[in-house]
Amino acid sequence: MGFGDAAERVAFGGREVKDYLLIDALWADQEGDVARDAFRVALHRLRKLLGRSEAIVIDDGRVSFDP
């Protein structure tokens, strides 16, 4: 699954997208911990932008929007 597939799943209501697919798609040029840290920062910023920390849920390594 490439960036387009992962982004499309999330953008169009995809649920339970594996976090490593998003990390690999968005930070392919970064090493493991650096990429995961960038993901955490981006997730924090996105939640803040949306105004709801529960807007994006991660459960067992799967990312979903909470409608």
C-alpha positions as CSV (number, residue, x, y, z in Angstrom):
1,M,0.0,0.0,0.0
2,G,1.5,3.3,-1.0
3,F,0.9,6.8,0.2
4,G,-2.1,7.3,-2.1
5,D,-3.8,4.2,-0.8
6,A,-3.2,4.9,2.8
7,A,-4.2,8.5,2.6
8,E,-7.3,7.6,0.6
9,R,-8.4,5.1,3.2
10,V,-8.1,7.6,6.0
11,A,-9.5,10.6,4.0
12,F,-12.6,8.7,2.9
13,G,-13.6,7.2,6.2
14,G,-11.2,4.3,6.3
15,R,-11.1,2.7,9.7
16,E,-8.4,0.6,11.3
17,V,-5.5,1.6,9.0
18,K,-2.4,0.1,10.3
19,D,-0.1,2.8,11.7
20,Y,3.0,1.4,10.1
21,L,1.4,1.8,6.7
22,L,0.9,5.5,7.3
23,I,4.3,5.9,8.8
24,D,6.0,4.1,5.9
25,A,4.0,6.2,3.4
26,L,4.6,9.6,5.0
27,W,8.1,9.1,6.4
28,A,9.7,6.6,4.1
29,D,13.0,8.3,4.2
30,Q,13.3,8.2,8.0
31,E,14.5,5.4,10.2
32,G,12.2,3.5,12.6
33,D,12.1,5.6,15.8
34,V,12.5,8.9,14.0
35,A,9.6,8.1,11.7
36,R,7.4,7.0,14.6
37,D,8.2,10.1,16.6
38,A,7.3,12.2,13.5
39,F,4.0,10.3,13.3
40,R,3.3,11.0,17.0
41,V,4.0,14.7,16.6
42,A,1.9,14.9,13.4
43,L,-1.0,13.1,15.2
44,H,-0.8,15.5,18.1
45,R,-0.9,18.5,15.8
46,L,-3.8,17.1,13.8
47,R,-5.8,16.3,16.9
48,K,-5.2,19.9,18.1
49,L,-6.2,21.3,14.8
50,L,-9.4,19.3,14.8
51,G,-10.1,20.5,18.4
52,R,-10.8,17.0,19.7
53,S,-8.1,14.6,21.0
54,E,-10.5,11.7,20.5
55,A,-11.0,12.6,16.8
56,I,-8.3,10.2,15.8
57,V,-8.2,6.9,17.7
58,I,-5.3,4.5,17.7
59,D,-6.2,1.0,19.0
60,D,-3.7,-1.9,18.8
61,G,-1.7,-0.1,16.1
62,R,-4.7,0.7,14.0
63,V,-5.7,4.3,13.2
64,S,-9.3,5.4,12.7
65,F,-11.3,8.6,12.7
66,D,-13.9,8.8,15.4
67,P,-17.0,10.2,13.7
